[in-house]
Amino acid sequence: MSLPRIVMDTNVLVAALRSRQGASHQLLMLVGTGKFEVAVSVPLVLEYEAEAMKLTRRDGLTAADVSAIIDYLCLVAVRAEVHYLWRPFLRDPKDDMVLEAAVAAGCGQIVTFNRRDFSGAGQFGIGVATPGAFLAGIGG
């Protein structure tokens, strides 16, 4: 049986870093534990890093903390090589980047707080779930 494979939208990572409460933090803590696989692409990692570094100014994280978290994600994640672009497909180009990573990595779901932003993902066989719904689905 293969593990569920997901792409985390940047808003999930940011929420997980801002608060130790909630499903997004729980999801981040489960990365690399064997409950599911997370996939990333180079553009997605760059966005994760840029958005997470903004938290160092106001949420008590250091640049070293952010770098360690991003490095860990890169270490354990399935790396998606995006060789094709269908942009624009979704309304927001940053959402297209998440969808491209999900398709390239063969993900079953995108985990996001903005489900409506990914309404076209179903055309690629990719579901869209909130962190809480995804965790409930895997028994996490």
Order of alpha helices (4+ residues) and beta strands (2+ residues): beta-alpha-alpha-beta-alpha-alpha-beta-alpha-beta-beta-alpha
